[in-house]
Amino acid sequence: MSHVLAAAYAKGAEAAGHEVKPVALARLEFPLLKTQQEWRGDMPALVKGFLAFCGVSPVRTTLIGMVEGGGAGSWLERMSALGRAAR
């Protein structure tokens, strides 16, 4: 589901004129935690490590929940709106 949410974000960002350059973090060789079982309560260590390596400090996070229960459509629109706003 994370790929679908990322695509919705990118679509919204591009629609608003923002440039999007996706990075497949799972394909990068970082000696960090990669599975959900290995991380708890926050973004995966792979994402944190990549952002720190690039010198980027996230200023916001968006918690996604209840996707399996039929809430996927509303989350896709929410991600698209966040992309349009570049947030």
C-alpha positions in Angstrom: 0.0 0.0 0.0 2.9 2.4 0.6 3.8 2.4 -3.1 0.2 3.3 -4.0 0.2 6.2 -1.4 3.5 7.4 -2.7 2.1 7.4 -6.2 -0.9 9.4 -5.1 1.4 11.9 -3.4 3.6 12.2 -6.5 0.6 12.6 -8.8 -0.7 15.5 -6.6 2.7 17.1 -6.4 3.2 16.9 -10.2 -0.3 18.3 -10.8 0.6 21.3 -8.8 3.8 21.9 -10.8 6.3 20.3 -8.3 9.1 18.1 -9.6 9.1 14.6 -8.2 12.1 12.2 -8.3 11.3 8.9 -6.7 14.0 6.8 -5.0 13.6 3.1 -4.4 15.1 3.0 -0.9 14.6 -0.8 -0.6 17.0 -1.3 -3.5 19.8 0.9 -1.9 22.5 -0.8 0.1 22.2 0.6 3.6 23.0 -1.6 6.5 19.8 -0.6 8.3 16.6 -2.2 9.3 14.3 -3.0 6.4 11.2 -4.9 7.6 8.3 -3.7 9.6 9.1 -6.4 12.2 12.5 -4.7 12.7 11.2 -1.2 13.4 8.6 0.0 15.9 6.4 3.1 16.0 8.2 5.4 13.5 9.4 5.5 9.9 11.7 2.6 9.0 15.3 3.0 9.9 16.1 2.7 6.1 14.1 5.9 5.5 15.7 7.7 8.4 19.2 6.6 7.4 18.7 7.7 3.8 17.3 11.1 4.8 20.2 11.7 7.3 22.7 10.6 4.6 21.3 13.2 2.3 21.2 15.9 4.9 17.4 16.1 5.0 15.6 16.4 8.3 11.8 15.7 8.0 9.7 18.5 9.4 6.4 16.6 9.2 5.1 13.1 9.3 1.7 11.8 8.3 0.3 8.8 10.2 -1.7 6.4 7.9 -4.1 4.0 9.5 -7.2 1.9 8.8 -6.3 1.4 5.1 -7.4 -2.2 5.2 -10.9 -1.3 6.5 -12.0 0.5 3.3 -10.3 3.8 4.1 -7.8 3.6 1.2 -9.7 6.0 -1.1 -9.7 8.8 1.5 -6.0 8.2 2.2 -5.2 8.4 -1.5 -7.0 11.7 -1.8 -5.2 12.9 1.4 -1.8 12.0 0.0 -2.6 13.7 -3.3 -3.6 16.8 -1.4 -0.3 16.7 0.6 1.6 16.3 -2.6 -0.2 19.3 -4.2 0.7 21.4 -1.1 4.3 20.0 -1.2 3.9 18.9 2.5 
